[in-house]
Amino acid sequence: MDFSMCFILGALLSVAFAQTRQYYFVGSAQTWTNAQSVCRRDYTDLATIENLADVDAVLRTNPGYSGNAWIGLYDELYNSWKWSLNDSSFYGAGEYTFRNWIAGSPNDLGGQQHCVRFLSDNTYLGGWDDRQCLDLRRFLCYTGIVGGSPSYFVSTQSLNWTEAQRFCRENYIDLASIRNQAENNNIRTLLGGIEVWIGLYRDKLWSDSSPSLFRHWAAGQPNDDYSQCVAASFSDSGKWLDEDCTQSFPFICYKPSNS
């Protein structure tokens, strides 16, 4: 039997099982942060969803419900940045987390600023800021180590971040990573005043720090400038919507299936 119901503390709780997780629908509406606290206190965490089977299991927790329910995906501004070049041997101690943000960045200005540009002019002095990934600009590819130092290709064409990443991976190694201040200074000199994409980017995170990249967005989502939390729509096949984290919805918690 994969479905059951009970009442806990006056709130409707429904349960369904997926391959690796047992999902719980908690019917008392909470903000995303409060829902996270309840799930971490009483279960394991807000729901992580890794595939369509998990989506189906979430929907089975309450087949009669037609509203939205919080899941564990959210937008974290400061600690979610990662390099396109995912090669641990390339980074020494502390080098993967080197950052050279300009004052006030990252700020997600206007929402959905998930990619990074390098500013080599005399105002920003090699500083970085976050930008929308669909912006078109020149970019910097990492081409390998030459004479013990990293070498680069500076594009003359302008592409969005994803297209730039594809170009660098197909023709060289990847978009440039910058590991320390010395490399940052060398790149600023190389660029001579122009701005370019570099390989730093971010994505939404799962509350339990799961590495799952599965996404199940509804049509046109995510689309809101400042909505940084995600809810599943039970009226739209469990597809996901970005919502203001201060709204109150029921929510989905999970425990490992063997717990």
VEXTIVEX-891429 format. One record per residue (C-alpha): x, y, z. Coordinates in steps of 0.5 Angstrom, whole numbers, m for minus. Example, Ala and Ser with C-alpha at 12.3 -4.5 7.8 and 13.67 -1.06 7.14 Angstrom:
BEGIN
R:25:m9:16 $
R:27:m2:14 $
% end
This chain:
BEGIN
R:0:0:0 $
R:3:7:m2 $
R:m2:12:1 $
R:m4:13:8 $
R:m7:19:11 $
R:m7:21:19 $
R:m8:27:23 $
R:m2:30:26 $
R:m3:37:31 $
R:m10:38:27 $
R:m6:39:20 $
R:m8:34:15 $
R:m2:29:14 $
R:m1:25:7 $
R:4:20:6 $
R:7:17:m1 $
R:13:13:m2 $
R:18:13:m8 $
R:24:9:m9 $
R:29:13:m4 $
R:24:17:m1 $
R:18:17:3 $
R:14:24:2 $
R:9:27:7 $
R:4:33:5 $
R:3:37:11 $
R:m3:41:10 $
R:m2:47:15 $
R:0:53:11 $
R:7:56:12 $
R:12:61:9 $
R:18:57:6 $
R:23:58:12 $
R:18:56:17 $
R:16:50:13 $
R:23:48:12 $
R:24:48:20 $
R:18:44:21 $
R:21:39:16 $
R:28:39:19 $
R:25:38:26 $
R:20:32:25 $
R:22:29:18 $
R:29:30:14 $
R:28:36:10 $
R:23:39:5 $
R:22:35:m1 $
R:28:34:m6 $
R:25:31:m13 $
R:30:28:m17 $
R:26:25:m23 $
R:19:24:m25 $
R:17:18:m21 $
R:19:23:m15 $
R:14:28:m18 $
R:8:22:m18 $
R:10:20:m11 $
R:9:27:m9 $
R:2:28:m12 $
R:0:22:m9 $
R:1:25:m2 $
R:m6:28:m3 $
R:m10:27:m10 $
R:m15:31:m8 $
R:m11:37:m7 $
R:m11:43:m13 $
R:m7:48:m10 $
R:1:49:m9 $
R:6:46:m4 $
R:13:48:m2 $
R:18:44:m4 $
R:26:44:m2 $
R:28:48:m8 $
R:30:55:m7 $
R:35:61:m10 $
R:41:62:m5 $
R:45:68:m7 $
R:52:68:m4 $
R:54:60:m3 $
R:51:57:m9 $
R:56:60:m14 $
R:61:54:m18 $
R:66:54:m24 $
R:64:51:m30 $
R:71:48:m30 $
R:69:42:m25 $
R:76:39:m25 $
R:78:38:m17 $
R:85:38:m19 $
R:85:45:m22 $
R:84:48:m16 $
R:89:48:m10 $
R:87:50:m3 $
R:82:56:m2 $
R:82:57:m10 $
R:75:54:m12 $
R:72:59:m7 $
R:76:65:m9 $
R:72:71:m11 $
R:73:78:m13 $
R:66:82:m13 $
R:65:89:m14 $
R:62:93:m8 $
R:54:91:m8 $
R:55:84:m12 $
R:52:79:m12 $
R:45:83:m12 $
R:41:79:m17 $
R:39:86:m19 $
R:32:85:m23 $
R:32:77:m21 $
R:35:71:m25 $
R:42:74:m25 $
R:46:67:m25 $
R:52:68:m29 $
R:58:73:m28 $
R:62:78:m32 $
R:69:80:m31 $
R:70:88:m31 $
R:77:90:m33 $
R:76:98:m34 $
R:79:103:m30 $
R:73:104:m26 $
R:72:96:m23 $
R:79:94:m24 $
R:78:87:m25 $
R:72:86:m21 $
R:66:81:m22 $
R:59:82:m22 $
R:53:78:m23 $
R:48:79:m30 $
R:43:75:m33 $
R:45:69:m37 $
R:42:71:m43 $
R:46:78:m44 $
R:50:78:m50 $
R:58:79:m49 $
R:65:77:m51 $
R:68:72:m46 $
R:74:68:m44 $
R:76:61:m45 $
R:81:57:m41 $
R:86:54:m46 $
R:91:50:m42 $
R:97:51:m38 $
R:103:54:m42 $
R:110:55:m39 $
R:107:53:m32 $
R:101:59:m33 $
R:94:58:m35 $
R:93:61:m42 $
R:86:64:m45 $
R:83:66:m51 $
R:79:72:m52 $
R:73:72:m56 $
R:71:77:m61 $
R:64:75:m62 $
R:59:76:m57 $
R:54:70:m54 $
R:50:69:m48 $
R:53:65:m42 $
R:51:58:m44 $
R:53:59:m52 $
R:60:62:m49 $
R:61:56:m45 $
R:59:51:m51 $
R:64:55:m55 $
R:69:54:m50 $
R:68:47:m49 $
R:68:45:m56 $
R:74:49:m58 $
R:78:49:m52 $
R:77:47:m45 $
R:72:51:m42 $
R:70:58:m40 $
R:76:61:m35 $
R:76:60:m28 $
R:80:65:m24 $
R:83:62:m18 $
R:87:67:m14 $
R:88:75:m14 $
R:95:74:m19 $
R:91:71:m24 $
R:85:76:m24 $
R:91:81:m25 $
R:94:78:m31 $
R:87:77:m34 $
R:85:84:m33 $
R:92:86:m36 $
R:90:81:m42 $
R:83:84:m43 $
R:85:91:m43 $
R:79:95:m41 $
R:73:90:m44 $
R:68:86:m40 $
R:67:78:m41 $
R:64:72:m39 $
R:68:68:m34 $
R:66:61:m32 $
R:62:63:m25 $
R:55:61:m25 $
R:50:59:m20 $
R:43:55:m20 $
R:38:54:m15 $
R:39:49:m9 $
R:36:44:m5 $
R:35:45:2 $
R:38:38:4 $
R:44:40:m1 $
R:42:34:m6 $
R:46:35:m12 $
R:40:33:m16 $
R:40:37:m23 $
R:33:35:m24 $
R:28:41:m26 $
R:20:40:m27 $
R:18:47:m29 $
R:11:50:m31 $
R:11:53:m38 $
R:14:60:m37 $
R:18:59:m31 $
R:22:61:m27 $
R:20:68:m29 $
R:19:72:m23 $
R:24:78:m21 $
R:25:76:m14 $
R:21:70:m12 $
R:27:65:m9 $
R:23:59:m7 $
R:19:54:m11 $
R:13:50:m10 $
R:9:44:m14 $
R:3:46:m17 $
R:m2:40:m16 $
R:m7:43:m21 $
R:m1:42:m26 $
R:2:35:m26 $
R:6:37:m20 $
R:10:42:m24 $
R:14:48:m21 $
R:13:55:m20 $
R:18:60:m17 $
R:14:64:m11 $
R:15:69:m6 $
R:18:65:0 $
R:14:69:5 $
R:7:66:2 $
R:4:61:6 $
R:3:54:3 $
R:2:47:5 $
R:9:43:4 $
R:12:37:2 $
R:17:34:7 $
R:21:27:6 $
R:25:22:10 $
R:29:16:7 $
R:25:10:5 $
R:28:6:10 $
R:28:10:16 $
% end
